[in-house]
Every structure is written in C-alpha cells, then in structure tokens.
Amino acid sequence: MAERKPFLLRVDPETFAALQRWAADDLRSMNGQAEFLLRRALQDTGRLPDRGRRPDPEEPEAAKEATRRQRAG
C-alpha cells in the first residue's frame, strides 16, 4: 500500500456532519471519504494523474484536455 502523509484538516461542524453522513452512506471512514473526494477533485481538474480511471461522459472538456496533456508528457 502507498505511504500516507498525515495532516490536520479543520472544518466547520456543518461540513463535518455532512461529510460524516456521506462517508456512512458510502461505507467509508471519514478519512477514506475525505481522501476519495480530494483525489477525485484533483483528477477532475487535471492536477493528478488518473491512474486508469474510466472516462466520465459528464466530465468537462477542459478537464479531459488537461488529462490528455498530462498523459502526453
């Protein structure tokens, strides 16, 4: 498994409660849900390689182009 770097994240109580509900709905831990959402946001904006992610037909064209540029080198 890849190495994890711990860090503290402060959020308001309403955001925390919403994230906690979402994590429970998806059967993830709070940490797992936060990591999943951060990774997805980074991939969707072309800031992180997608590592074999299937293309999303709803994905904005700009994000698709950023992913293509990243793959090209």
PyMOL Python script that loads the backbone (N, CA, C, O; Angstrom):
from pymol import cmd

cmd.read_pdbstr("""\
ATOM      1  N   MET A   1       0.835  -1.174   0.000  1.00  0.00           N
ATOM      2  CA  MET A   1       0.000   0.000   0.000  1.00  0.00           C
ATOM      3  C   MET A   1       0.883   1.242   0.000  1.00  0.00           C
ATOM      4  O   MET A   1       1.970   1.228   0.577  1.00  0.00           O
ATOM      5  N   ALA A   2       0.428   2.310  -0.639  1.00  0.00           N
ATOM      6  CA  ALA A   2       1.196   3.544  -0.736  1.00  0.00           C
ATOM      7  C   ALA A   2       1.330   4.208   0.632  1.00  0.00           C
ATOM      8  O   ALA A   2       0.459   4.092   1.493  1.00  0.00           O
ATOM      9  N   GLU A   3       2.435   4.898   0.797  1.00  0.00           N
ATOM     10  CA  GLU A   3       2.670   5.629   2.039  1.00  0.00           C
ATOM     11  C   GLU A   3       1.653   6.753   2.174  1.00  0.00           C
ATOM     12  O   GLU A   3       1.296   7.382   1.178  1.00  0.00           O
ATOM     13  N   ARG A   4       1.188   7.011   3.372  1.00  0.00           N
ATOM     14  CA  ARG A   4       0.231   8.088   3.648  1.00  0.00           C
ATOM     15  C   ARG A   4       0.923   9.163   4.463  1.00  0.00           C
ATOM     16  O   ARG A   4       1.727   8.862   5.346  1.00  0.00           O
ATOM     17  N   LYS A   5       0.613  10.409   4.169  1.00  0.00           N
ATOM     18  CA  LYS A   5       1.154  11.544   4.917  1.00  0.00           C
ATOM     19  C   LYS A   5       0.020  12.136   5.756  1.00  0.00           C
ATOM     20  O   LYS A   5      -0.968  12.615   5.198  1.00  0.00           O
ATOM     21  N   PRO A   6       0.143  12.112   7.057  1.00  0.00           N
ATOM     22  CA  PRO A   6      -0.919  12.664   7.907  1.00  0.00           C
ATOM     23  C   PRO A   6      -0.909  14.194   7.898  1.00  0.00           C
ATOM     24  O   PRO A   6       0.145  14.824   7.807  1.00  0.00           O
ATOM     25  N   PHE A   7      -2.108  14.775   7.996  1.00  0.00           N
ATOM     26  CA  PHE A   7      -2.209  16.216   8.173  1.00  0.00           C
ATOM     27  C   PHE A   7      -3.538  16.539   8.842  1.00  0.00           C
ATOM     28  O   PHE A   7      -4.495  15.769   8.758  1.00  0.00           O
ATOM     29  N   LEU A   8      -3.583  17.674   9.498  1.00  0.00           N
ATOM     30  CA  LEU A   8      -4.764  18.102  10.218  1.00  0.00           C
ATOM     31  C   LEU A   8      -5.638  18.934   9.292  1.00  0.00           C
ATOM     32  O   LEU A   8      -5.142  19.813   8.587  1.00  0.00           O
ATOM     33  N   LEU A   9      -6.933  18.661   9.291  1.00  0.00           N
ATOM     34  CA  LEU A   9      -7.879  19.420   8.482  1.00  0.00           C
ATOM     35  C   LEU A   9      -8.970  19.939   9.407  1.00  0.00           C
ATOM     36  O   LEU A   9      -9.645  19.165  10.085  1.00  0.00           O
ATOM     37  N   ARG A  10      -9.133  21.251   9.426  1.00  0.00           N
ATOM     38  CA  ARG A  10     -10.172  21.849  10.260  1.00  0.00           C
ATOM     39  C   ARG A  10     -11.322  22.270   9.370  1.00  0.00           C
ATOM     40  O   ARG A  10     -11.127  22.961   8.370  1.00  0.00           O
ATOM     41  N   VAL A  11     -12.523  21.848   9.739  1.00  0.00           N
ATOM     42  CA  VAL A  11     -13.731  22.223   9.013  1.00  0.00           C
ATOM     43  C   VAL A  11     -14.802  22.617  10.022  1.00  0.00           C
ATOM     44  O   VAL A  11     -14.740  22.245  11.194  1.00  0.00           O
ATOM     45  N   ASP A  12     -15.782  23.375   9.547  1.00  0.00           N
ATOM     46  CA  ASP A  12     -16.859  23.782  10.442  1.00  0.00           C
ATOM     47  C   ASP A  12     -17.746  22.571  10.760  1.00  0.00           C
ATOM     48  O   ASP A  12     -17.744  21.595  10.010  1.00  0.00           O
ATOM     49  N   PRO A  13     -18.490  22.624  11.847  1.00  0.00           N
ATOM     50  CA  PRO A  13     -19.298  21.475  12.270  1.00  0.00           C
ATOM     51  C   PRO A  13     -20.313  21.011  11.224  1.00  0.00           C
ATOM     52  O   PRO A  13     -20.554  19.810  11.096  1.00  0.00           O
ATOM     53  N   GLU A  14     -20.903  21.926  10.487  1.00  0.00           N
ATOM     54  CA  GLU A  14     -21.886  21.549   9.464  1.00  0.00           C
ATOM     55  C   GLU A  14     -21.239  20.742   8.338  1.00  0.00           C
ATOM     56  O   GLU A  14     -21.800  19.746   7.880  1.00  0.00           O
ATOM     57  N   THR A  15     -20.058  21.174   7.895  1.00  0.00           N
ATOM     58  CA  THR A  15     -19.326  20.439   6.858  1.00  0.00           C
ATOM     59  C   THR A  15     -18.905  19.070   7.378  1.00  0.00           C
ATOM     60  O   THR A  15     -19.001  18.073   6.662  1.00  0.00           O
ATOM     61  N   PHE A  16     -18.442  19.021   8.614  1.00  0.00           N
ATOM     62  CA  PHE A  16     -18.030  17.757   9.217  1.00  0.00           C
ATOM     63  C   PHE A  16     -19.201  16.773   9.263  1.00  0.00           C
ATOM     64  O   PHE A  16     -19.051  15.606   8.900  1.00  0.00           O
ATOM     65  N   ALA A  17     -20.372  17.249   9.713  1.00  0.00           N
ATOM     66  CA  ALA A  17     -21.540  16.383   9.815  1.00  0.00           C
ATOM     67  C   ALA A  17     -21.971  15.874   8.436  1.00  0.00           C
ATOM     68  O   ALA A  17     -22.331  14.706   8.290  1.00  0.00           O
ATOM     69  N   ALA A  18     -21.934  16.744   7.434  1.00  0.00           N
ATOM     70  CA  ALA A  18     -22.316  16.342   6.078  1.00  0.00           C
ATOM     71  C   ALA A  18     -21.341  15.295   5.539  1.00  0.00           C
ATOM     72  O   ALA A  18     -21.758  14.311   4.928  1.00  0.00           O
ATOM     73  N   LEU A  19     -20.051  15.506   5.766  1.00  0.00           N
ATOM     74  CA  LEU A  19     -19.044  14.542   5.320  1.00  0.00           C
ATOM     75  C   LEU A  19     -19.199  13.214   6.051  1.00  0.00           C
ATOM     76  O   LEU A  19     -19.031  12.149   5.457  1.00  0.00           O
ATOM     77  N   GLN A  20     -19.515  13.279   7.322  1.00  0.00           N
ATOM     78  CA  GLN A  20     -19.708  12.065   8.114  1.00  0.00           C
ATOM     79  C   GLN A  20     -20.903  11.261   7.586  1.00  0.00           C
ATOM     80  O   GLN A  20     -20.827  10.037   7.480  1.00  0.00           O
ATOM     81  N   ARG A  21     -21.999  11.940   7.258  1.00  0.00           N
ATOM     82  CA  ARG A  21     -23.171  11.247   6.694  1.00  0.00           C
ATOM     83  C   ARG A  21     -22.833  10.624   5.349  1.00  0.00           C
ATOM     84  O   ARG A  21     -23.204   9.483   5.074  1.00  0.00           O
ATOM     85  N   TRP A  22     -22.126  11.380   4.511  1.00  0.00           N
ATOM     86  CA  TRP A  22     -21.759  10.886   3.183  1.00  0.00           C
ATOM     87  C   TRP A  22     -20.849   9.669   3.293  1.00  0.00           C
ATOM     88  O   TRP A  22     -21.024   8.687   2.571  1.00  0.00           O
ATOM     89  N   ALA A  23     -19.883   9.738   4.194  1.00  0.00           N
ATOM     90  CA  ALA A  23     -18.974   8.596   4.408  1.00  0.00           C
ATOM     91  C   ALA A  23     -19.769   7.368   4.833  1.00  0.00           C
ATOM     92  O   ALA A  23     -19.520   6.269   4.336  1.00  0.00           O
ATOM     93  N   ALA A  24     -20.711   7.537   5.734  1.00  0.00           N
ATOM     94  CA  ALA A  24     -21.527   6.414   6.191  1.00  0.00           C
ATOM     95  C   ALA A  24     -22.355   5.849   5.043  1.00  0.00           C
ATOM     96  O   ALA A  24     -22.479   4.632   4.904  1.00  0.00           O
ATOM     97  N   ASP A  25     -22.916   6.723   4.225  1.00  0.00           N
ATOM     98  CA  ASP A  25     -23.707   6.275   3.068  1.00  0.00           C
ATOM     99  C   ASP A  25     -22.869   5.448   2.100  1.00  0.00           C
ATOM    100  O   ASP A  25     -23.360   4.483   1.514  1.00  0.00           O
ATOM    101  N   ASP A  26     -21.599   5.829   1.932  1.00  0.00           N
ATOM    102  CA  ASP A  26     -20.690   5.145   1.006  1.00  0.00           C
ATOM    103  C   ASP A  26     -19.885   4.032   1.675  1.00  0.00           C
ATOM    104  O   ASP A  26     -19.005   3.437   1.054  1.00  0.00           O
ATOM    105  N   LEU A  27     -20.191   3.753   2.946  1.00  0.00           N
ATOM    106  CA  LEU A  27     -19.491   2.728   3.724  1.00  0.00           C
ATOM    107  C   LEU A  27     -17.983   2.967   3.765  1.00  0.00           C
ATOM    108  O   LEU A  27     -17.189   2.039   3.615  1.00  0.00           O
ATOM    109  N   ARG A  28     -17.606   4.225   3.972  1.00  0.00           N
ATOM    110  CA  ARG A  28     -16.198   4.602   4.103  1.00  0.00           C
ATOM    111  C   ARG A  28     -15.978   5.245   5.463  1.00  0.00           C
ATOM    112  O   ARG A  28     -16.917   5.712   6.108  1.00  0.00           O
ATOM    113  N   SER A  29     -14.727   5.260   5.883  1.00  0.00           N
ATOM    114  CA  SER A  29     -14.365   6.035   7.067  1.00  0.00           C
ATOM    115  C   SER A  29     -14.359   7.513   6.681  1.00  0.00           C
ATOM    116  O   SER A  29     -14.362   7.858   5.499  1.00  0.00           O
ATOM    117  N   MET A  30     -14.352   8.368   7.682  1.00  0.00           N
ATOM    118  CA  MET A  30     -14.262   9.814   7.402  1.00  0.00           C
ATOM    119  C   MET A  30     -12.977  10.115   6.630  1.00  0.00           C
ATOM    120  O   MET A  30     -12.997  10.863   5.653  1.00  0.00           O
ATOM    121  N   ASN A  31     -11.872   9.536   7.067  1.00  0.00           N
ATOM    122  CA  ASN A  31     -10.600   9.768   6.405  1.00  0.00           C
ATOM    123  C   ASN A  31     -10.643   9.253   4.964  1.00  0.00           C
ATOM    124  O   ASN A  31     -10.183   9.925   4.042  1.00  0.00           O
ATOM    125  N   GLY A  32     -11.196   8.065   4.785  1.00  0.00           N
ATOM    126  CA  GLY A  32     -11.297   7.490   3.449  1.00  0.00           C
ATOM    127  C   GLY A  32     -12.160   8.329   2.532  1.00  0.00           C
ATOM    128  O   GLY A  32     -11.843   8.497   1.354  1.00  0.00           O
ATOM    129  N   GLN A  33     -13.262   8.862   3.069  1.00  0.00           N
ATOM    130  CA  GLN A  33     -14.150   9.700   2.263  1.00  0.00           C
ATOM    131  C   GLN A  33     -13.461  11.002   1.873  1.00  0.00           C
ATOM    132  O   GLN A  33     -13.546  11.425   0.720  1.00  0.00           O
ATOM    133  N   ALA A  34     -12.782  11.639   2.819  1.00  0.00           N
ATOM    134  CA  ALA A  34     -12.082  12.883   2.526  1.00  0.00           C
ATOM    135  C   ALA A  34     -10.997  12.649   1.473  1.00  0.00           C
ATOM    136  O   ALA A  34     -10.851  13.446   0.547  1.00  0.00           O
ATOM    137  N   GLU A  35     -10.246  11.571   1.612  1.00  0.00           N
ATOM    138  CA  GLU A  35      -9.202  11.256   0.641  1.00  0.00           C
ATOM    139  C   GLU A  35      -9.809  10.980  -0.737  1.00  0.00           C
ATOM    140  O   GLU A  35      -9.282  11.438  -1.751  1.00  0.00           O
ATOM    141  N   PHE A  36     -10.910  10.234  -0.773  1.00  0.00           N
ATOM    142  CA  PHE A  36     -11.596   9.936  -2.030  1.00  0.00           C
ATOM    143  C   PHE A  36     -12.036  11.232  -2.720  1.00  0.00           C
ATOM    144  O   PHE A  36     -11.823  11.403  -3.921  1.00  0.00           O
ATOM    145  N   LEU A  37     -12.646  12.136  -1.962  1.00  0.00           N
ATOM    146  CA  LEU A  37     -13.138  13.385  -2.551  1.00  0.00           C
ATOM    147  C   LEU A  37     -12.000  14.287  -3.023  1.00  0.00           C
ATOM    148  O   LEU A  37     -12.093  14.902  -4.085  1.00  0.00           O
ATOM    149  N   LEU A  38     -10.937  14.366  -2.240  1.00  0.00           N
ATOM    150  CA  LEU A  38      -9.786  15.171  -2.647  1.00  0.00           C
ATOM    151  C   LEU A  38      -9.148  14.608  -3.914  1.00  0.00           C
ATOM    152  O   LEU A  38      -8.828  15.350  -4.843  1.00  0.00           O
ATOM    153  N   ARG A  39      -8.969  13.299  -3.941  1.00  0.00           N
ATOM    154  CA  ARG A  39      -8.366  12.663  -5.119  1.00  0.00           C
ATOM    155  C   ARG A  39      -9.231  12.884  -6.362  1.00  0.00           C
ATOM    156  O   ARG A  39      -8.718  13.208  -7.432  1.00  0.00           O
ATOM    157  N   ARG A  40     -10.544  12.706  -6.212  1.00  0.00           N
ATOM    158  CA  ARG A  40     -11.447  12.889  -7.343  1.00  0.00           C
ATOM    159  C   ARG A  40     -11.413  14.333  -7.843  1.00  0.00           C
ATOM    160  O   ARG A  40     -11.403  14.567  -9.052  1.00  0.00           O
ATOM    161  N   ALA A  41     -11.396  15.294  -6.935  1.00  0.00           N
ATOM    162  CA  ALA A  41     -11.325  16.702  -7.334  1.00  0.00           C
ATOM    163  C   ALA A  41     -10.017  16.996  -8.069  1.00  0.00           C
ATOM    164  O   ALA A  41     -10.014  17.716  -9.067  1.00  0.00           O
ATOM    165  N   LEU A  42      -8.909  16.444  -7.578  1.00  0.00           N
ATOM    166  CA  LEU A  42      -7.616  16.650  -8.234  1.00  0.00           C
ATOM    167  C   LEU A  42      -7.596  16.022  -9.624  1.00  0.00           C
ATOM    168  O   LEU A  42      -7.068  16.617 -10.563  1.00  0.00           O
ATOM    169  N   GLN A  43      -8.156  14.848  -9.762  1.00  0.00           N
ATOM    170  CA  GLN A  43      -8.208  14.189 -11.066  1.00  0.00           C
ATOM    171  C   GLN A  43      -9.114  14.951 -12.024  1.00  0.00           C
ATOM    172  O   GLN A  43      -8.766  15.145 -13.189  1.00  0.00           O
ATOM    173  N   ASP A  44     -10.266  15.380 -11.542  1.00  0.00           N
ATOM    174  CA  ASP A  44     -11.231  16.077 -12.391  1.00  0.00           C
ATOM    175  C   ASP A  44     -10.700  17.395 -12.922  1.00  0.00           C
ATOM    176  O   ASP A  44     -11.126  17.852 -13.982  1.00  0.00           O
ATOM    177  N   THR A  45      -9.779  18.007 -12.201  1.00  0.00           N
ATOM    178  CA  THR A  45      -9.210  19.278 -12.649  1.00  0.00           C
ATOM    179  C   THR A  45      -7.857  19.105 -13.338  1.00  0.00           C
ATOM    180  O   THR A  45      -7.190  20.086 -13.666  1.00  0.00           O
ATOM    181  N   GLY A  46      -7.456  17.839 -13.555  1.00  0.00           N
ATOM    182  CA  GLY A  46      -6.213  17.579 -14.257  1.00  0.00           C
ATOM    183  C   GLY A  46      -4.963  17.835 -13.440  1.00  0.00           C
ATOM    184  O   GLY A  46      -3.885  18.025 -14.003  1.00  0.00           O
ATOM    185  N   ARG A  47      -5.091  17.845 -12.128  1.00  0.00           N
ATOM    186  CA  ARG A  47      -3.940  18.125 -11.258  1.00  0.00           C
ATOM    187  C   ARG A  47      -3.302  16.866 -10.691  1.00  0.00           C
ATOM    188  O   ARG A  47      -2.319  16.948  -9.955  1.00  0.00           O
ATOM    189  N   LEU A  48      -3.855  15.696 -11.028  1.00  0.00           N
ATOM    190  CA  LEU A  48      -3.333  14.429 -10.546  1.00  0.00           C
ATOM    191  C   LEU A  48      -3.572  13.390 -11.628  1.00  0.00           C
ATOM    192  O   LEU A  48      -4.671  13.321 -12.179  1.00  0.00           O
ATOM    193  N   PRO A  49      -2.572  12.583 -11.944  1.00  0.00           N
ATOM    194  CA  PRO A  49      -2.796  11.533 -12.947  1.00  0.00           C
ATOM    195  C   PRO A  49      -3.964  10.646 -12.526  1.00  0.00           C
ATOM    196  O   PRO A  49      -4.149  10.379 -11.338  1.00  0.00           O
ATOM    197  N   ASP A  50      -4.747  10.192 -13.495  1.00  0.00           N
ATOM    198  CA  ASP A  50      -5.955   9.448 -13.177  1.00  0.00           C
ATOM    199  C   ASP A  50      -5.736   7.960 -12.938  1.00  0.00           C
ATOM    200  O   ASP A  50      -6.655   7.291 -12.464  1.00  0.00           O
ATOM    201  N   ARG A  51      -4.578   7.417 -13.240  1.00  0.00           N
ATOM    202  CA  ARG A  51      -4.234   6.016 -12.993  1.00  0.00           C
ATOM    203  C   ARG A  51      -5.312   5.049 -13.471  1.00  0.00           C
ATOM    204  O   ARG A  51      -5.803   4.226 -12.698  1.00  0.00           O
ATOM    205  N   GLY A  52      -5.676   5.151 -14.745  1.00  0.00           N
ATOM    206  CA  GLY A  52      -6.577   4.178 -15.334  1.00  0.00           C
ATOM    207  C   GLY A  52      -8.048   4.417 -15.079  1.00  0.00           C
ATOM    208  O   GLY A  52      -8.861   3.517 -15.289  1.00  0.00           O
ATOM    209  N   ARG A  53      -8.408   5.601 -14.632  1.00  0.00           N
ATOM    210  CA  ARG A  53      -9.815   5.907 -14.384  1.00  0.00           C
ATOM    211  C   ARG A  53     -10.603   5.855 -15.682  1.00  0.00           C
ATOM    212  O   ARG A  53     -10.134   6.325 -16.719  1.00  0.00           O
ATOM    213  N   ARG A  54     -11.795   5.286 -15.625  1.00  0.00           N
ATOM    214  CA  ARG A  54     -12.658   5.251 -16.800  1.00  0.00           C
ATOM    215  C   ARG A  54     -13.153   6.652 -17.115  1.00  0.00           C
ATOM    216  O   ARG A  54     -13.455   7.410 -16.193  1.00  0.00           O
ATOM    217  N   PRO A  55     -13.246   7.028 -18.405  1.00  0.00           N
ATOM    218  CA  PRO A  55     -13.711   8.369 -18.743  1.00  0.00           C
ATOM    219  C   PRO A  55     -15.160   8.588 -18.305  1.00  0.00           C
ATOM    220  O   PRO A  55     -16.000   7.694 -18.411  1.00  0.00           O
ATOM    221  N   ASP A  56     -15.424   9.771 -17.822  1.00  0.00           N
ATOM    222  CA  ASP A  56     -16.763  10.153 -17.394  1.00  0.00           C
ATOM    223  C   ASP A  56     -17.394  11.003 -18.484  1.00  0.00           C
ATOM    224  O   ASP A  56     -16.852  12.057 -18.814  1.00  0.00           O
ATOM    225  N   PRO A  57     -18.516  10.587 -19.055  1.00  0.00           N
ATOM    226  CA  PRO A  57     -19.129  11.368 -20.127  1.00  0.00           C
ATOM    227  C   PRO A  57     -19.592  12.749 -19.668  1.00  0.00           C
ATOM    228  O   PRO A  57     -19.820  13.630 -20.497  1.00  0.00           O
ATOM    229  N   GLU A  58     -19.733  12.945 -18.359  1.00  0.00           N
ATOM    230  CA  GLU A  58     -20.156  14.243 -17.826  1.00  0.00           C
ATOM    231  C   GLU A  58     -18.965  15.171 -17.562  1.00  0.00           C
ATOM    232  O   GLU A  58     -19.155  16.347 -17.251  1.00  0.00           O
ATOM    233  N   GLU A  59     -17.752  14.652 -17.682  1.00  0.00           N
ATOM    234  CA  GLU A  59     -16.554  15.421 -17.362  1.00  0.00           C
ATOM    235  C   GLU A  59     -16.409  16.595 -18.325  1.00  0.00           C
ATOM    236  O   GLU A  59     -16.534  16.412 -19.536  1.00  0.00           O
ATOM    237  N   PRO A  60     -16.146  17.804 -17.808  1.00  0.00           N
ATOM    238  CA  PRO A  60     -15.971  18.964 -18.683  1.00  0.00           C
ATOM    239  C   PRO A  60     -14.816  18.759 -19.661  1.00  0.00           C
ATOM    240  O   PRO A  60     -13.821  18.110 -19.338  1.00  0.00           O
ATOM    241  N   GLU A  61     -14.960  19.310 -20.836  1.00  0.00           N
ATOM    242  CA  GLU A  61     -13.960  19.145 -21.890  1.00  0.00           C
ATOM    243  C   GLU A  61     -12.592  19.680 -21.459  1.00  0.00           C
ATOM    244  O   GLU A  61     -11.571  19.098 -21.825  1.00  0.00           O
ATOM    245  N   ALA A  62     -12.548  20.757 -20.700  1.00  0.00           N
ATOM    246  CA  ALA A  62     -11.268  21.323 -20.254  1.00  0.00           C
ATOM    247  C   ALA A  62     -10.503  20.322 -19.386  1.00  0.00           C
ATOM    248  O   ALA A  62      -9.285  20.195 -19.514  1.00  0.00           O
ATOM    249  N   ALA A  63     -11.209  19.613 -18.509  1.00  0.00           N
ATOM    250  CA  ALA A  63     -10.548  18.625 -17.659  1.00  0.00           C
ATOM    251  C   ALA A  63     -10.048  17.450 -18.496  1.00  0.00           C
ATOM    252  O   ALA A  63      -8.979  16.902 -18.226  1.00  0.00           O
ATOM    253  N   LYS A  64     -10.828  17.061 -19.520  1.00  0.00           N
ATOM    254  CA  LYS A  64     -10.380  15.990 -20.409  1.00  0.00           C
ATOM    255  C   LYS A  64      -9.102  16.389 -21.131  1.00  0.00           C
ATOM    256  O   LYS A  64      -8.182  15.583 -21.268  1.00  0.00           O
ATOM    257  N   GLU A  65      -9.047  17.634 -21.590  1.00  0.00           N
ATOM    258  CA  GLU A  65      -7.857  18.106 -22.299  1.00  0.00           C
ATOM    259  C   GLU A  65      -6.652  18.136 -21.360  1.00  0.00           C
ATOM    260  O   GLU A  65      -5.548  17.768 -21.760  1.00  0.00           O
ATOM    261  N   ALA A  66      -6.851  18.565 -20.133  1.00  0.00           N
ATOM    262  CA  ALA A  66      -5.750  18.579 -19.156  1.00  0.00           C
ATOM    263  C   ALA A  66      -5.233  17.165 -18.924  1.00  0.00           C
ATOM    264  O   ALA A  66      -4.024  16.960 -18.817  1.00  0.00           O
ATOM    265  N   THR A  67      -6.128  16.195 -18.845  1.00  0.00           N
ATOM    266  CA  THR A  67      -5.726  14.808 -18.660  1.00  0.00           C
ATOM    267  C   THR A  67      -4.926  14.325 -19.873  1.00  0.00           C
ATOM    268  O   THR A  67      -3.920  13.633 -19.715  1.00  0.00           O
ATOM    269  N   ARG A  68      -5.367  14.685 -21.080  1.00  0.00           N
ATOM    270  CA  ARG A  68      -4.634  14.300 -22.284  1.00  0.00           C
ATOM    271  C   ARG A  68      -3.215  14.886 -22.287  1.00  0.00           C
ATOM    272  O   ARG A  68      -2.256  14.199 -22.640  1.00  0.00           O
ATOM    273  N   ARG A  69      -3.090  16.150 -21.894  1.00  0.00           N
ATOM    274  CA  ARG A  69      -1.765  16.803 -21.847  1.00  0.00           C
ATOM    275  C   ARG A  69      -0.862  16.109 -20.842  1.00  0.00           C
ATOM    276  O   ARG A  69       0.324  15.908 -21.103  1.00  0.00           O
ATOM    277  N   GLN A  70      -1.422  15.739 -19.686  1.00  0.00           N
ATOM    278  CA  GLN A  70      -0.626  15.057 -18.667  1.00  0.00           C
ATOM    279  C   GLN A  70      -0.108  13.734 -19.191  1.00  0.00           C
ATOM    280  O   GLN A  70       1.054  13.392 -18.974  1.00  0.00           O
ATOM    281  N   ARG A  71      -0.943  12.999 -19.869  1.00  0.00           N
ATOM    282  CA  ARG A  71      -0.542  11.693 -20.390  1.00  0.00           C
ATOM    283  C   ARG A  71       0.520  11.828 -21.475  1.00  0.00           C
ATOM    284  O   ARG A  71       1.382  10.961 -21.614  1.00  0.00           O
ATOM    285  N   ALA A  72       0.460  12.912 -22.240  1.00  0.00           N
ATOM    286  CA  ALA A  72       1.388  13.118 -23.335  1.00  0.00           C
ATOM    287  C   ALA A  72       2.799  13.423 -22.820  1.00  0.00           C
ATOM    288  O   ALA A  72       3.782  13.243 -23.539  1.00  0.00           O
ATOM    289  N   GLY A  73       2.882  13.865 -21.623  1.00  0.00           N
ATOM    290  CA  GLY A  73       4.222  14.046 -21.114  1.00  0.00           C
ATOM    291  C   GLY A  73       4.440  15.274 -20.387  1.00  0.00           C
ATOM    292  O   GLY A  73       5.549  15.522 -19.913  1.00  0.00           O
TER     293      GLY A  73
END
""", "prot")
cmd.dss("prot")
cmd.show_as("cartoon", "prot")
cmd.util.cbc("prot")
cmd.orient("prot")
